[in-house]
Amino acid sequence: MAEILCDKCVALCCRYFALPLENPRSAADFDHIRWYLCHENVIVFVEEGQWYLGILNRCKHLLPDNRCEIYEHRPRICRGYSTKSCEYHSTDYGYDHLFTSAHDLVVHAEEVLSKRAGRRVKLPLQPKKMRLRKKTKNGRLAGVMLPVMS
């Protein structure tokens, strides 16, 4: 008897979506991507030279048995999936790069930008500690130092 792949499905394709990003070229571009990675349930990956933003969030129509609640009326993009490209077949996604933290992206960006510039490039990573300036004689703050990226 033929095996039905859907019976083994864990619905990986229904647990995230990815959107293409403009490939970063500058420190500012990498910093924008770093901002995405500061959010929960977000990854960034590069596949065949193209950068993508991955949002790890399950479809609201995914049933507990991993079947689609709106299968007959599912969006066109869902209809485009087939068992030929099913993610169940492999755990190797063939990423050129996978970034799950802002730190990992910064390390990569510094390497890339340093090679391009022919010198070491250091990007901001961690905020400096917040400091309040001393109070004036009348009890008001002389100024407030906001966190600055170092």
LINLINUR-V569938 format. One record per residue. N is the residue number from 0. PSI is psi as a letter, one per 30 degrees, with the letter a starting at -180 (* if undefined). Layout:
BEGIN
N:PSI ; N:PSI
END
This chain:
BEGIN
0:k ; 1:k ; 2:k ; 3:j ; 4:e ; 5:f ; 6:f ; 7:f ; 8:k ; 9:g ; 10:h ; 11:e ; 12:f ; 13:g ; 14:g ; 15:l ; 16:l ; 17:k ; 18:k ; 19:k ; 20:l ; 21:k ; 22:k ; 23:k ; 24:f ; 25:l ; 26:e ; 27:e ; 28:e ; 29:e ; 30:e ; 31:e ; 32:e ; 33:e ; 34:e ; 35:e ; 36:f ; 37:f ; 38:l ; 39:k ; 40:h ; 41:k ; 42:l ; 43:k ; 44:l ; 45:k ; 46:j ; 47:h ; 48:f ; 49:k ; 50:k ; 51:k ; 52:k ; 53:k ; 54:j ; 55:j ; 56:k ; 57:l ; 58:k ; 59:f ; 60:g ; 61:k ; 62:l ; 63:f ; 64:g ; 65:g ; 66:l ; 67:k ; 68:f ; 69:h ; 70:e ; 71:f ; 72:g ; 73:l ; 74:l ; 75:e ; 76:e ; 77:e ; 78:f ; 79:f ; 80:k ; 81:l ; 82:f ; 83:e ; 84:g ; 85:k ; 86:f ; 87:f ; 88:f ; 89:k ; 90:f ; 91:j ; 92:f ; 93:g ; 94:k ; 95:e ; 96:k ; 97:k ; 98:k ; 99:f ; 100:l ; 101:e ; 102:e ; 103:e ; 104:e ; 105:e ; 106:e ; 107:e ; 108:e ; 109:e ; 110:e ; 111:e ; 112:e ; 113:e ; 114:e ; 115:e ; 116:f ; 117:g ; 118:l ; 119:k ; 120:k ; 121:k ; 122:l ; 123:k ; 124:e ; 125:k ; 126:k ; 127:l ; 128:k ; 129:k ; 130:k ; 131:k ; 132:l ; 133:l ; 134:k ; 135:l ; 136:e ; 137:g ; 138:f ; 139:l ; 140:k ; 141:f ; 142:l ; 143:k ; 144:j ; 145:l ; 146:k ; 147:k ; 148:k ; 149:*
END
